Amino acid sequence: MISVLNTACSSSKQITAALVGNPNCGKTTLFNALTGLRQKVGNYPGVTVEKKTGNFSGPHGEPIRLIDLPGTYGLNPTSPDERITTEVLLGLRTDICPPDCIMCIIDATSLRRHLFLVSQVFELRIPIILVLTMMDLLKGRGRAIHAAKLSKELGCPVIPCNAVDRSGLVELRQLAVKYRKNSPSPFSESFPLLREATARLSKVATPSHRAAAHLALFEPCASRLSLYRLPAPLINEVLQEQSILDSKCVGWRHITAAAKYHRIQRICSRVLYRYSHQQAIVDTTDQLDHFLTHPVWGWMAFSFVMTVMFLTIFIVAAYPMDWIQSGISFAKNWVKSTCPRGDLTDLLSDGVMAGLGGVLVFLPQILILFFFIGLLENTGYMARAAFMMDHLMSRVGLHGKSFIPLLSSFACAIPGIMSTRAIPDARDRLATILIAPFMSCSARIPIYTLMIALLLPANMPFAYLAKASLMFSMYAIGVAAAFTCGWFLKKTILKGDLSCPMVMELPPYRFPLFASILQQVYQRAVIFLKRAGTVILGISILLWFFSTYPKSGVQSPEDILEHSFAGKIGLTLAPIFQPLGFNWKISIGLLCAQAAREVFISTLSIAYSVGGRTEEMNKPLREVLLRDHWPDGRPVFTPLVCITIMVFFALSLQCIGTIAITRRETNSWKWAAFQLGYMFVVAYGAALLVYQTGCLLSLG
């Protein structure tokens, strides 16, 4: 199958280039600069590792396909994302063409460390183009790299690139076409025993297997040799050569690595130079880290950043949210005044528009959240937040690397759970998967925003600050629950050895590339709108049907919902949720929110559109909910009920996608069911405690 694909790829006129580099080297920024909006994001078949591809053109319009491979420190994979990089470069995957050339991205401020990966890539005998990024940061330190000398030392082209002013991009496009037929010489080994072993393997291996055999030779674990997909006889040859090397020199792997670093050091000494005799400029990164990672000031800075983010979500997003709400109301009025009365008109206005509109109105807030996340990642501050959280993570028994998946879960739990594959210990990884959904994802923002709007009047003093504080409190509740449950799981069913300390790279601070950030925000907007146009639209139509039918006799508009299928289901569930202060309409919303959390808003919108009075149809959902009362005249959405709803959603797992990805990552429905069950118990128990305590204190 692989040979058939490779033959098809070689006959194609499209050039395939791959971006390879260490994490935080600027690959994604360069990828966005080259491909613009011509990108496609998905997952590699069979694994939940992000696959990002894009297209750009050569100097004469030649079609070039660009693959952004996961960051890696070497080609002997230790995690699924590194395995993907190795498999693509070796041409082992049937779903993607092997690259015609490789663009090795090197952070100029860490040339020595990044060149080690380059030394391994050279062994693949695939045309290589070295791309130097962060040259401006290196210049700020009073140093520079002589690109021509580096090119001569390595025998491949070296291009300094800057995505901000787009310098070097034209040359890179030209080289992607011109240099793809020139294979570089391998990074020579100075260890004689290894040269002999490599020569013997080259004689028995086919050309397509030589690079994989050479990489497999450095694999210390025999059970992992299958990763390189070598024929059984060749694996035996690799094992035999490893045995010979072990018998003649026990530390041959370390000696080889030391020899590579020695040569890399010589290269760096020849190409790195200080262009000024003045005193070196004090590193801005060190100055900022002294404050931003301080045990006291660092946490104050982190709290300030979070407060600004939540204030922006409420203040800036208020204007486009009002515009969207006005547009939806106008569209509903137009449909009702233009179309003839009947079920089709009601479906469009009370089903489709009410359901989709109830969610789309919160799109500005979600995009602002993603903008801030992109801003923090782009500037390098996100890694500092992870560094600060590492100590707290270890106190609750979690691995330091668990913070990155948990941080990703603030955007969405699905990619957060997928990123747990970088955690080496199986128990730590499972514990992180089980607690990741406690992080308040973007789908919870519409629910928090609506409940906070019901809870706090818009004209109260310091309204925005109070709203931001409440929003921050919901995020804090989720984090506290995650750490508490993580500690409990690691002390009971997932008890094991102490987690290894986290070792991570702190990238230098950089000026944010707003074009790249906005492009990521655009991609998230497209994903959200696709979800709204498929999942939420389908659920909205079904909800309208179940909320409207069956129609029995002559009923007033207020009775239609109560006698519908949805009403009967809600009345059945009402005794379960009544101790939390929820009526049967809220119970319907909780049930439908199992598909996706934001569907809760759509459900309420449809429920109150179907059962509401005509004069209330076009009013904002907030006003309609505030008018809802129990049969005895008590308001339904009291401040206590609003807080209880937020607490419930902060702690419950209401997302089919998250359940499915947990099953896929753990390969077990048992853990997916356990996650759903224990989070529901935690959410219900916490919400019950909040509501009943509030009632005892006469807050309801």
C-alpha positions as CSV (number, residue, x, y, z in Angstrom):
1,M,0.0,0.0,0.0
2,I,2.8,2.4,0.9
3,S,4.7,1.8,-2.4
4,V,1.5,2.4,-4.3
5,L,0.9,5.7,-2.6
6,N,4.5,6.8,-3.1
7,T,4.3,6.0,-6.8
8,A,1.1,8.0,-7.1
9,C,2.7,10.9,-5.2
10,S,5.9,10.8,-7.3
11,S,3.8,11.1,-10.4
12,S,1.9,14.1,-9.1
13,K,3.0,17.5,-10.2
14,Q,2.3,19.0,-6.8
15,I,5.4,19.4,-4.6
16,T,5.1,18.3,-1.0
17,A,7.1,20.1,1.7
18,A,7.2,19.4,5.4
19,L,7.9,21.8,8.3
20,V,10.0,20.2,11.0
21,G,11.4,21.7,14.2
22,N,11.5,21.7,18.0
23,P,8.5,22.9,19.9
24,N,8.2,26.7,20.1
25,C,10.5,27.4,17.1
26,G,8.0,29.4,15.0
27,K,6.7,26.6,12.7
28,T,3.1,27.5,13.0
29,T,3.8,31.2,12.4
30,L,5.7,30.4,9.2
31,F,3.0,27.9,8.2
32,N,0.4,30.6,8.5
33,A,2.5,33.1,6.6
34,L,3.1,30.8,3.7
35,T,-0.4,29.3,3.3
36,G,-2.6,32.1,4.5
37,L,-6.2,30.9,4.6
38,R,-5.6,27.9,2.3
39,Q,-5.3,25.5,5.2
40,K,-7.0,22.3,6.4
41,V,-7.0,21.1,10.0
42,G,-8.0,17.6,11.0
43,N,-6.5,14.5,12.6
44,Y,-4.3,11.8,11.3
45,P,-6.3,8.6,10.7
46,G,-6.1,6.3,13.6
47,V,-4.7,8.8,16.1
48,T,-5.9,12.0,17.7
49,V,-2.9,14.1,16.6
50,E,-3.7,17.3,14.8
51,K,-2.9,17.2,11.1
52,K,-2.4,20.6,9.5
53,T,-1.9,21.0,5.8
54,G,-2.0,24.0,3.5
55,N,-1.1,25.1,0.0
56,F,1.0,27.9,-1.5
57,S,2.5,28.6,-4.9
58,G,6.1,28.6,-6.1
59,P,7.7,31.6,-8.0
60,H,6.1,30.5,-11.3
61,G,2.8,29.2,-9.9
62,E,4.0,25.7,-9.0
63,P,1.5,24.1,-6.6
64,I,3.2,23.3,-3.2
65,R,1.5,21.4,-0.4
66,L,2.9,22.2,3.0
67,I,2.6,19.9,6.0
68,D,3.0,21.3,9.5
69,L,4.4,18.4,11.5
70,P,4.2,18.2,15.3
71,G,7.1,19.6,17.1
72,T,9.8,17.1,18.1
73,Y,13.3,17.0,19.6
74,G,14.4,14.0,17.7
75,L,13.4,11.2,15.3
76,N,13.4,8.4,17.9
77,P,9.8,9.0,19.0
78,T,8.7,8.9,22.6
79,S,5.1,10.2,22.1
80,P,2.4,9.8,19.5
81,D,3.0,13.3,18.0
82,E,6.7,12.6,17.6
83,R,5.8,9.3,16.1
84,I,3.7,11.0,13.5
85,T,6.6,13.3,12.5
86,T,8.9,10.3,12.2
87,E,6.4,8.3,10.1
88,V,5.7,11.1,7.7
89,L,9.4,11.8,7.1
90,L,10.1,8.2,6.6
91,G,7.2,7.8,4.2
92,L,5.5,5.2,6.4
93,R,2.0,6.6,6.3
94,T,-0.5,5.6,3.7
95,D,-2.7,8.8,4.2
96,I,-0.1,11.4,3.2
97,C,2.7,11.7,0.5
98,P,6.3,11.6,1.7
99,P,7.8,15.1,1.5
100,D,9.9,16.1,-1.5
101,C,11.8,18.5,0.7
102,I,12.0,19.4,4.4
103,M,12.0,22.8,5.8
104,C,13.9,22.6,9.1
105,I,12.9,25.5,11.3
106,I,15.6,26.7,13.7
107,D,15.3,29.2,16.5
108,A,18.3,31.3,16.0
109,T,18.6,32.0,19.7
110,S,19.1,28.3,20.4
111,L,21.1,27.2,17.4
112,R,23.2,24.6,19.1
113,R,20.1,22.7,20.6
114,H,18.1,22.8,17.4
115,L,20.9,21.6,15.2
116,F,20.8,18.2,16.9
117,L,17.4,17.5,15.3
118,V,18.8,18.7,11.9
119,S,21.6,16.1,12.3
120,Q,19.0,13.4,12.4
121,V,17.0,14.8,9.5
122,F,20.1,14.8,7.3
123,E,20.2,11.0,7.6
124,L,16.9,10.8,5.7
125,R,18.7,11.9,2.5
126,I,15.7,14.2,1.7
127,P,16.5,17.8,0.4
128,I,16.7,20.1,3.4
129,I,16.2,23.9,3.6
130,L,17.2,25.4,7.0
131,V,14.9,28.3,8.0
132,L,16.3,30.6,10.7
133,T,13.6,32.3,12.9
134,M,13.9,34.7,15.9
135,M,16.7,36.5,14.2
136,D,15.4,39.8,15.7
137,L,15.6,38.4,19.2
138,L,19.2,37.2,18.5
139,K,20.0,40.7,17.3
140,G,18.6,42.2,20.5
141,R,21.3,40.2,22.3
142,G,24.0,41.8,20.2
143,R,24.7,38.6,18.2
144,A,24.0,37.3,14.7
145,I,24.4,34.2,12.5
146,H,26.4,34.2,9.3
147,A,23.8,32.3,7.1
148,A,26.2,31.8,4.2
149,K,28.8,30.2,6.4
150,L,26.2,28.0,8.1
151,S,25.0,26.9,4.6
152,K,28.6,26.0,3.6
153,E,29.2,24.1,6.9
154,L,26.0,22.0,6.5
155,G,25.9,21.8,2.7
156,C,22.3,23.0,2.4
157,P,20.6,26.4,1.9
158,V,20.0,28.5,4.9
159,I,17.3,31.2,4.8
160,P,16.6,33.8,7.6
161,C,12.8,34.4,7.7
162,N,10.6,36.9,9.5
163,A,6.9,36.3,9.2
164,V,6.1,39.9,10.4
165,D,7.8,41.7,7.5
166,R,7.6,38.6,5.3
167,S,11.3,38.7,4.6
168,G,12.8,35.5,3.3
169,L,9.4,34.0,2.1
170,V,10.1,34.7,-1.6
171,E,13.5,32.9,-1.4
172,L,11.8,30.1,0.5
173,R,9.2,29.6,-2.2
174,Q,11.9,29.5,-4.8
175,L,14.1,27.0,-3.0
176,A,11.1,24.7,-2.3
177,V,10.9,24.2,-6.1
178,K,14.6,24.5,-7.0
179,Y,16.2,22.5,-4.2
180,R,13.8,19.5,-4.0
181,K,16.0,17.3,-6.2
182,N,19.2,17.9,-4.3
183,S,19.8,15.4,-1.5
184,P,22.2,16.5,1.2
185,S,25.2,14.6,2.5
186,P,24.5,12.8,5.8
187,F,25.8,14.4,9.1
188,S,29.0,12.3,9.3
189,E,29.6,10.1,12.3
190,S,33.0,10.3,13.9
191,F,32.6,7.1,15.8
192,P,34.2,4.3,13.7
193,L,32.2,1.4,15.2
194,L,29.0,3.2,14.3
195,R,30.1,3.9,10.8
196,E,30.9,0.2,10.3
197,A,27.5,-0.8,11.7
198,T,25.7,1.7,9.4
199,A,27.6,0.5,6.4
200,R,26.6,-3.1,7.1
201,L,23.0,-2.2,7.5
202,S,23.1,-0.2,4.2
203,K,24.2,-3.3,2.3
204,V,21.3,-5.4,3.5
205,A,18.6,-2.7,3.5
206,T,16.7,-1.5,0.5
207,P,17.0,2.2,-0.3
208,S,13.5,2.9,1.1
209,H,14.5,1.2,4.4
210,R,18.0,2.6,5.0
211,A,17.0,5.7,6.8
212,A,14.5,3.9,9.1
213,A,17.1,1.2,9.8
214,H,19.7,3.9,10.8
215,L,17.2,5.5,13.2
216,A,16.1,2.1,14.6
217,L,19.8,1.4,15.4
218,F,19.6,4.1,18.1
219,E,16.3,2.7,19.6
220,P,17.2,1.4,23.0
221,C,14.0,-0.6,23.5
222,A,13.7,-3.7,21.2
223,S,9.9,-3.8,21.6
224,R,9.7,-0.3,19.9
225,L,11.5,-1.3,16.7
226,S,8.2,-2.1,15.2
227,L,7.6,1.7,15.0
228,Y,9.9,1.9,12.1
229,R,8.0,-0.8,10.1
230,L,11.1,-2.7,9.0
231,P,10.9,-6.2,7.5
232,A,11.5,-8.9,10.1
233,P,14.9,-9.9,8.6
234,L,16.1,-6.3,8.8
235,I,14.9,-5.9,12.4
236,N,17.0,-8.9,13.2
237,E,20.0,-7.3,11.5
238,V,19.4,-4.1,13.6
239,L,19.3,-6.2,16.8
240,Q,22.4,-8.0,15.8
241,E,24.3,-4.7,15.1
242,Q,23.0,-3.3,18.4
243,S,24.4,-6.4,20.2
244,I,27.8,-6.0,18.5
245,L,28.0,-2.3,19.5
246,D,26.9,-3.0,23.1
247,S,29.6,-5.7,23.4
248,K,32.3,-3.5,22.0
249,C,31.3,-0.2,23.6
250,V,28.6,0.0,26.3
251,G,28.0,3.7,26.0
252,W,28.1,4.0,22.3
253,R,24.8,5.9,22.1
254,H,26.1,8.6,24.5
255,I,29.5,8.7,22.7
256,T,27.7,9.2,19.3
257,A,25.5,12.0,20.8
258,A,28.5,13.7,22.3
259,A,30.3,13.5,19.0
260,K,27.4,15.2,17.2
261,Y,27.2,17.9,19.8
262,H,31.0,18.4,19.5
263,R,30.6,19.0,15.8
264,I,27.6,21.2,16.3
265,Q,29.6,23.3,18.8
266,R,32.4,23.8,16.3
267,I,29.8,24.9,13.7
268,C,28.2,27.3,16.1
269,S,31.6,28.8,17.0
270,R,32.2,29.5,13.3
271,V,28.9,31.0,12.3
272,L,27.8,32.8,15.5
273,Y,29.4,36.2,16.1
274,R,28.9,39.3,18.1
275,Y,28.5,42.3,15.8
276,S,29.0,44.9,18.5
277,H,31.9,45.4,21.0
278,Q,29.5,47.2,23.3
279,Q,28.3,45.6,26.5
280,A,25.7,42.9,25.7
281,I,22.1,44.0,25.9
282,V,20.4,42.6,29.0
283,D,18.0,39.9,28.0
284,T,14.4,41.2,28.2
285,T,13.2,37.7,28.8
286,D,15.2,37.3,31.9
287,Q,14.0,40.7,33.2
288,L,10.3,39.8,32.6
289,D,10.7,36.3,34.0
290,H,12.1,37.8,37.2
291,F,8.7,39.4,37.7
292,L,6.2,37.1,35.9
293,T,7.5,33.9,37.5
294,H,8.0,35.3,41.0
295,P,6.2,33.4,43.7
296,V,4.1,36.4,44.7
297,W,4.2,39.0,41.8
298,G,3.8,36.2,39.3
299,W,0.5,35.1,40.7
300,M,-0.6,38.7,40.9
301,A,0.3,39.3,37.3
302,F,-1.6,36.1,36.3
303,S,-4.7,37.2,38.2
304,F,-4.5,40.6,36.5
305,V,-4.2,39.1,33.0
306,M,-7.3,36.8,33.7
307,T,-9.3,39.8,35.1
308,V,-8.5,41.9,32.0
309,M,-9.5,38.9,29.8
310,F,-12.9,38.5,31.4
311,L,-13.6,42.2,31.5
312,T,-12.9,42.4,27.8
313,I,-15.2,39.4,27.2
314,F,-18.1,41.4,28.8
315,I,-17.3,45.0,27.8
316,V,-16.0,44.6,24.2
317,A,-18.3,41.7,23.2
318,A,-21.5,43.6,24.4
319,Y,-21.7,45.7,21.3
320,P,-21.5,42.9,18.6
321,M,-23.8,40.8,20.8
322,D,-26.4,43.5,20.7
323,W,-26.1,43.8,16.9
324,I,-26.5,40.0,16.5
325,Q,-29.5,40.0,18.8
326,S,-31.1,42.8,16.9
327,G,-30.5,41.0,13.6
328,I,-32.1,37.8,14.9
329,S,-35.1,39.7,16.1
330,F,-35.4,41.5,12.8
331,A,-35.2,38.2,10.9
332,K,-37.8,36.6,13.1
333,N,-40.2,39.5,12.7
334,W,-39.7,39.4,8.9
335,V,-40.4,35.7,8.7
336,K,-43.6,36.0,10.8
337,S,-44.8,39.0,8.9
338,T,-44.0,37.7,5.4
339,C,-44.6,34.0,5.5
340,P,-48.1,32.5,6.0
341,R,-49.0,31.3,9.5
342,G,-48.4,27.7,10.0
343,D,-46.0,25.1,11.3
344,L,-43.3,25.9,8.7
345,T,-43.2,29.5,9.8
346,D,-43.1,28.5,13.4
347,L,-40.3,26.1,12.7
348,L,-38.2,28.8,11.0
349,S,-38.8,31.5,13.7
350,D,-39.3,29.5,16.9
351,G,-37.1,26.6,16.0
352,V,-34.2,27.4,13.7
353,M,-33.8,31.1,14.4
354,A,-34.5,30.9,18.1
355,G,-32.2,27.9,18.5
356,L,-29.3,29.1,16.4
357,G,-29.7,32.7,17.4
358,G,-29.6,31.8,21.1
359,V,-26.1,30.4,20.5
360,L,-24.7,32.7,17.8
361,V,-25.3,35.7,19.9
362,F,-22.4,34.5,22.1
363,L,-20.0,34.1,19.3
364,P,-18.1,37.4,20.0
365,Q,-17.3,36.3,23.5
366,I,-16.0,33.0,22.4
367,L,-13.8,34.6,19.8
368,I,-12.4,37.1,22.3
369,L,-11.5,34.2,24.5
370,F,-9.6,32.5,21.7
371,F,-7.9,35.8,20.8
372,F,-6.6,36.0,24.4
373,I,-5.5,32.4,24.4
374,G,-3.7,33.0,21.1
375,L,-2.1,36.2,22.4
376,L,-0.8,34.5,25.5
377,E,0.6,31.6,23.5
378,N,2.1,33.9,20.9
379,T,3.9,36.1,23.4
380,G,5.4,33.1,25.3
381,Y,3.5,33.9,28.5
382,M,1.4,30.7,28.4
383,A,4.5,28.6,29.1
384,R,5.2,30.7,32.2
385,A,1.7,30.0,33.5
386,A,2.5,26.3,33.1
387,F,5.8,26.7,34.9
388,M,4.0,28.5,37.8
389,M,1.3,25.8,38.0
390,D,3.8,22.9,38.0
391,H,4.4,23.1,41.8
392,L,0.7,23.1,42.5
393,M,0.2,20.2,40.1
394,S,2.8,18.1,41.9
395,R,1.1,18.8,45.3
396,V,-2.1,17.1,44.1
397,G,-0.3,14.2,42.6
398,L,-0.5,15.1,38.9
399,H,2.3,15.2,36.4
400,G,3.7,18.6,35.5
401,K,2.8,17.9,31.8
402,S,-0.8,17.6,32.8
403,F,-1.1,21.4,32.9
404,I,-0.9,21.8,29.2
405,P,-3.8,19.5,28.4
406,L,-5.8,21.1,31.2
407,L,-4.9,24.5,29.9
408,S,-6.0,23.5,26.4
409,S,-9.3,22.3,27.9
410,F,-10.3,25.9,28.6
411,A,-10.8,26.2,24.9
412,C,-12.3,22.7,24.4
413,A,-11.9,19.5,26.4
414,I,-11.5,17.4,23.2
415,P,-8.1,18.7,22.1
416,G,-7.1,18.9,25.8
417,I,-7.8,15.2,26.2
418,M,-6.0,14.5,22.9
419,S,-2.9,16.3,24.0
420,T,-2.5,14.0,27.1
421,R,-0.6,11.6,24.8
422,A,2.5,13.6,25.7
423,I,2.3,12.4,29.3
424,P,4.6,9.5,29.8
425,D,3.0,7.7,32.7
426,A,-0.3,5.8,32.0
427,R,-1.9,6.6,35.4
428,D,-1.0,10.3,35.1
429,R,-2.4,10.4,31.6
430,L,-5.7,8.7,32.6
431,A,-6.1,10.9,35.6
432,T,-5.7,14.0,33.4
433,I,-8.2,12.7,30.9
434,L,-10.8,12.1,33.7
435,I,-10.5,15.6,35.1
436,A,-9.9,17.7,31.9
437,P,-13.7,18.4,31.4
438,F,-13.8,20.3,34.7
439,M,-11.9,23.1,32.9
440,S,-14.6,25.6,31.8
441,C,-14.5,25.3,28.0
442,S,-15.8,28.0,25.6
443,A,-19.1,26.2,25.3
444,R,-19.9,27.1,28.9
445,I,-19.4,30.9,28.2
446,P,-23.0,31.3,26.8
447,I,-24.5,29.7,29.9
448,Y,-22.4,31.7,32.3
449,T,-23.1,34.9,30.4
450,L,-26.9,34.4,30.4
451,M,-27.0,33.4,34.1
452,I,-24.8,36.4,35.1
453,A,-27.1,38.7,33.1
454,L,-30.1,37.3,35.0
455,L,-28.2,37.6,38.2
456,L,-26.9,41.1,38.0
457,P,-28.7,44.1,36.6
458,A,-26.9,46.0,33.8
459,N,-27.2,49.4,35.6
460,M,-25.7,48.3,38.9
461,P,-22.4,50.0,40.0
462,F,-19.3,48.3,38.7
463,A,-21.4,45.9,36.8
464,Y,-18.7,44.8,34.4
465,L,-16.2,44.1,37.2
466,A,-18.8,42.1,39.2
467,K,-19.6,40.1,36.0
468,A,-16.0,39.4,35.3
469,S,-15.5,38.3,38.9
470,L,-18.4,35.9,38.7
471,M,-17.1,34.5,35.5
472,F,-13.6,34.1,37.0
473,S,-15.2,32.3,40.0
474,M,-16.8,29.7,37.7
475,Y,-13.4,29.0,36.1
476,A,-11.8,28.8,39.6
477,I,-14.5,26.3,40.7
478,G,-13.7,24.1,37.8
479,V,-10.0,24.2,38.5
480,A,-10.5,23.5,42.2
481,A,-12.7,20.5,41.4
482,A,-10.2,19.2,38.8
483,F,-7.3,19.3,41.3
484,T,-9.4,17.8,44.1
485,C,-10.7,14.9,42.0
486,G,-7.2,14.4,40.5
487,W,-5.8,14.1,44.0
488,F,-8.5,11.7,45.0
489,L,-8.1,9.5,41.9
490,K,-4.3,9.4,42.4
491,K,-4.8,8.4,46.0
492,T,-7.3,5.6,45.2
493,I,-8.0,3.8,42.0
494,L,-5.0,5.3,40.1
495,K,-2.5,5.1,42.9
496,G,1.0,4.6,41.7
497,D,4.6,5.9,42.0
498,L,5.3,9.6,42.3
499,S,5.2,11.5,39.1
500,C,8.4,12.6,37.5
501,P,9.2,16.3,37.5
502,M,8.2,18.3,34.5
503,V,11.0,19.5,32.2
504,M,9.8,22.1,29.7
505,E,11.3,24.8,27.6
506,L,10.4,28.4,28.3
507,P,10.5,30.2,24.9
508,P,11.7,33.8,24.8
509,Y,9.1,36.5,24.9
510,R,8.0,37.7,21.5
511,F,6.0,40.6,20.1
512,P,2.6,39.0,19.2
513,L,2.0,38.4,15.5
514,F,-1.6,39.6,15.3
515,A,-2.1,38.3,11.7
516,S,-1.3,34.8,12.9
517,I,-3.6,35.2,16.0
518,L,-6.5,36.6,14.0
519,Q,-6.1,33.7,11.5
520,Q,-6.4,31.2,14.4
521,V,-9.5,33.1,15.6
522,Y,-10.9,33.0,12.1
523,Q,-10.4,29.2,12.0
524,R,-12.2,28.8,15.4
525,A,-15.1,31.0,14.1
526,V,-15.4,28.7,11.1
527,I,-15.4,25.6,13.3
528,F,-18.0,27.2,15.6
529,L,-20.3,28.2,12.7
530,K,-20.0,24.8,11.1
531,R,-21.0,23.2,14.4
532,A,-23.9,25.7,14.7
533,G,-25.0,24.9,11.1
534,T,-24.9,21.2,11.7
535,V,-25.2,19.9,15.2
536,I,-27.0,22.8,16.8
537,L,-29.3,23.3,13.8
538,G,-30.3,19.6,13.8
539,I,-30.9,19.6,17.5
540,S,-32.9,22.9,17.3
541,I,-35.2,21.3,14.6
542,L,-35.7,18.2,16.7
543,L,-36.3,20.3,19.9
544,W,-38.9,22.4,18.1
545,F,-40.7,19.2,16.9
546,F,-40.7,17.6,20.4
547,S,-41.7,20.9,21.9
548,T,-44.7,21.4,19.5
549,Y,-46.1,18.0,19.0
550,P,-48.5,16.3,19.7
551,K,-51.1,19.0,19.3
552,S,-54.2,17.8,21.2
553,G,-57.4,19.7,20.9
554,V,-57.6,23.4,21.4
555,Q,-54.8,24.5,23.7
556,S,-53.6,28.0,24.6
557,P,-50.0,28.8,23.4
558,E,-48.8,28.5,27.0
559,D,-50.1,24.8,27.2
560,I,-48.5,23.6,23.9
561,L,-45.0,23.0,25.4
562,E,-46.3,21.4,28.6
563,H,-48.4,18.8,26.6
564,S,-45.7,18.1,24.0
565,F,-43.2,15.2,24.0
566,A,-40.5,17.5,25.5
567,G,-42.9,18.7,28.1
568,K,-43.7,15.2,29.2
569,I,-40.0,14.3,29.4
570,G,-39.3,17.5,31.4
571,L,-42.1,16.7,33.8
572,T,-40.7,13.2,34.3
573,L,-37.3,14.6,35.1
574,A,-38.6,17.4,37.2
575,P,-38.6,15.5,40.5
576,I,-34.8,14.7,40.0
577,F,-33.8,18.3,39.6
578,Q,-36.4,20.1,41.7
579,P,-34.2,19.9,44.8
580,L,-31.8,22.1,42.9
581,G,-34.5,24.7,42.3
582,F,-34.9,23.8,38.6
583,N,-38.3,23.6,36.9
584,W,-39.2,21.2,34.1
585,K,-38.1,23.5,31.3
586,I,-34.6,23.7,32.8
587,S,-34.7,19.9,33.2
588,I,-35.3,19.6,29.4
589,G,-32.3,21.9,28.8
590,L,-30.1,19.8,31.0
591,L,-31.1,16.7,29.1
592,C,-30.5,18.3,25.6
593,A,-27.2,19.7,26.8
594,Q,-25.8,16.2,26.8
595,A,-25.3,16.7,23.0
596,A,-23.3,20.0,23.6
597,R,-23.3,22.4,26.5
598,E,-24.3,25.4,24.5
599,V,-27.5,23.6,23.4
600,F,-28.9,24.5,26.8
601,I,-29.3,28.1,25.6
602,S,-31.0,26.8,22.4
603,T,-33.3,24.7,24.4
604,L,-34.4,27.5,26.6
605,S,-34.9,29.8,23.6
606,I,-37.1,27.3,21.8
607,A,-39.0,26.3,25.0
608,Y,-39.9,29.9,25.8
609,S,-40.6,30.7,22.1
610,V,-43.0,27.8,21.7
611,G,-44.7,28.3,25.0
612,G,-44.4,32.0,25.3
613,R,-47.0,34.7,24.6
614,T,-47.0,36.6,21.3
615,E,-45.8,39.9,22.9
616,E,-42.8,38.1,24.4
617,M,-41.6,36.3,21.2
618,N,-39.2,39.0,20.1
619,K,-37.8,40.0,23.5
620,P,-34.3,39.1,24.5
621,L,-34.1,35.7,26.2
622,R,-33.0,37.3,29.5
623,E,-36.2,39.3,29.8
624,V,-38.4,36.3,29.0
625,L,-36.7,34.2,31.6
626,L,-37.0,36.8,34.3
627,R,-40.8,36.8,33.7
628,D,-41.1,33.0,34.3
629,H,-42.8,32.0,37.6
630,W,-43.7,28.9,39.5
631,P,-47.5,28.2,39.8
632,D,-47.4,29.9,43.3
633,G,-46.0,33.1,41.8
634,R,-42.4,32.7,42.8
635,P,-39.8,33.7,40.1
636,V,-38.0,30.7,38.6
637,F,-34.7,32.3,37.8
638,T,-33.8,33.8,41.2
639,P,-30.2,34.8,41.9
640,L,-29.7,31.5,43.8
641,V,-31.0,29.4,41.0
642,C,-28.8,31.2,38.5
643,I,-25.7,30.5,40.7
644,T,-26.8,26.9,41.1
645,I,-27.1,26.4,37.3
646,M,-23.7,27.9,36.8
647,V,-22.2,25.6,39.4
648,F,-23.9,22.6,37.9
649,F,-22.6,23.3,34.4
650,A,-19.1,24.2,35.8
651,L,-18.8,20.6,37.1
652,S,-20.9,18.4,34.9
653,L,-19.8,16.6,31.8
654,Q,-22.4,17.5,29.1
655,C,-20.8,16.9,25.8
656,I,-21.1,13.8,23.6
657,G,-17.9,14.6,21.8
658,T,-15.9,14.6,25.1
659,I,-17.4,11.2,26.1
660,A,-16.5,9.8,22.6
661,I,-12.9,11.1,22.7
662,T,-12.4,9.7,26.3
663,R,-13.5,6.3,25.0
664,R,-11.1,6.6,22.1
665,E,-8.1,7.7,24.1
666,T,-8.7,5.1,26.9
667,N,-9.9,2.4,24.5
668,S,-12.6,1.6,27.0
669,W,-16.3,2.6,27.4
670,K,-15.8,1.8,31.1
671,W,-13.7,4.9,31.7
672,A,-16.0,7.1,29.6
673,A,-19.0,5.9,31.6
674,F,-17.1,6.4,34.8
675,Q,-16.2,10.0,33.8
676,L,-19.8,10.8,32.9
677,G,-21.1,9.3,36.1
678,Y,-18.7,10.7,38.7
679,M,-18.8,14.2,37.2
680,F,-22.6,14.2,37.3
681,V,-22.5,13.1,40.9
682,V,-20.0,15.9,41.7
683,A,-22.1,18.5,39.8
684,Y,-25.4,17.4,41.3
685,G,-23.9,17.2,44.9
686,A,-22.3,20.7,44.6
687,A,-25.4,22.3,43.1
688,L,-27.6,20.7,45.8
689,L,-25.3,22.0,48.5
690,V,-25.4,25.5,47.0
691,Y,-29.1,25.7,46.6
692,Q,-30.2,24.1,49.8
693,T,-27.7,26.1,51.8
694,G,-28.9,29.3,50.1
695,C,-32.5,28.4,50.9
696,L,-31.6,27.8,54.6
697,L,-30.0,31.3,54.6
698,S,-33.1,32.7,52.9
699,L,-31.2,33.6,49.7
700,G,-33.6,32.0,47.3
